[in-house]
């Protein structure tokens, strides 16, 4: 492999890995607060892509209840991304109220909440199919305005062209990672979320409204899923209602690899998985998932707590 191809693959790996990172951060936030995995996260990832597609002026196909429908306005991509992700965040709040709150109030086993979230994911996916059909949708060609299709990171003699969309994805992803990191570590709301993650009962005794912060956590988590779904869809396409299922599985791999409940671990795990997938030879591209999950399996054998996770000590 020559240096030009290596750098291309490296930059592509950073791009897709950054998306995995912000998607996995949503998993990590919910796990940190409630100690459960929200399996509806992948479905909300899909919803975010559809919301933004509609807001940028996309028209739906000929199947489903909304056949041939389109909004009367066409928003700039940046604004559509934010609004679409906000809508995804609100859906996440509704999911929490329906699928998690009743079970939490009853003190149910955490496994039941996982099953409940899986049921919600199935409902969301089927609702999408009922409304807009199962066909794939591609974002408009001018989604990113007048930006060139590729950016040269090399020289004229040794060009290293990278698709502009990949650069945009990486930059936007890292911006959201930085904002979330600052929010969690520097603001009083973030510190309150950390307190709840450490001990919900003690946090409640200190006057923190735990229920309000759980809602905020689900909103942020689902907002990040919407951002990730939109970024991926703008790079490839929305491959139907099951678009987010594969990314949901990769997100689980990322948080386990990085360390359950670790925000830096989710970022590092996402970048590692992205880079590994980028360097899988083209003729073996169908085995990318096998390679990524193979690394995860080895990590679980060698370091079960993940790259940056803390070892769990059980007292008896």
Secondary structure as GFF3:
##gff-version 3
##sequence-region A 1 316
A	DSSP	alpha_helix	3	34	.	.	.	ID=ss1
A	DSSP	alpha_helix	41	55	.	.	.	ID=ss2
A	DSSP	alpha_helix	77	95	.	.	.	ID=ss3
A	DSSP	pi_helix	96	100	.	.	.	ID=ss4
A	DSSP	alpha_helix	101	105	.	.	.	ID=ss5
A	DSSP	alpha_helix	110	132	.	.	.	ID=ss6
A	DSSP	beta_strand	150	152	.	.	.	ID=ss7
A	DSSP	beta_strand	161	163	.	.	.	ID=ss8
A	DSSP	alpha_helix	164	186	.	.	.	ID=ss9
A	DSSP	alpha_helix	188	198	.	.	.	ID=ss10
A	DSSP	alpha_helix	200	205	.	.	.	ID=ss11
A	DSSP	alpha_helix	210	235	.	.	.	ID=ss12
A	DSSP	three_ten_helix	241	244	.	.	.	ID=ss13
A	DSSP	alpha_helix	245	258	.	.	.	ID=ss14
A	DSSP	alpha_helix	263	278	.	.	.	ID=ss15
A	DSSP	three_ten_helix	282	287	.	.	.	ID=ss16
A	DSSP	alpha_helix	288	302	.	.	.	ID=ss17
###
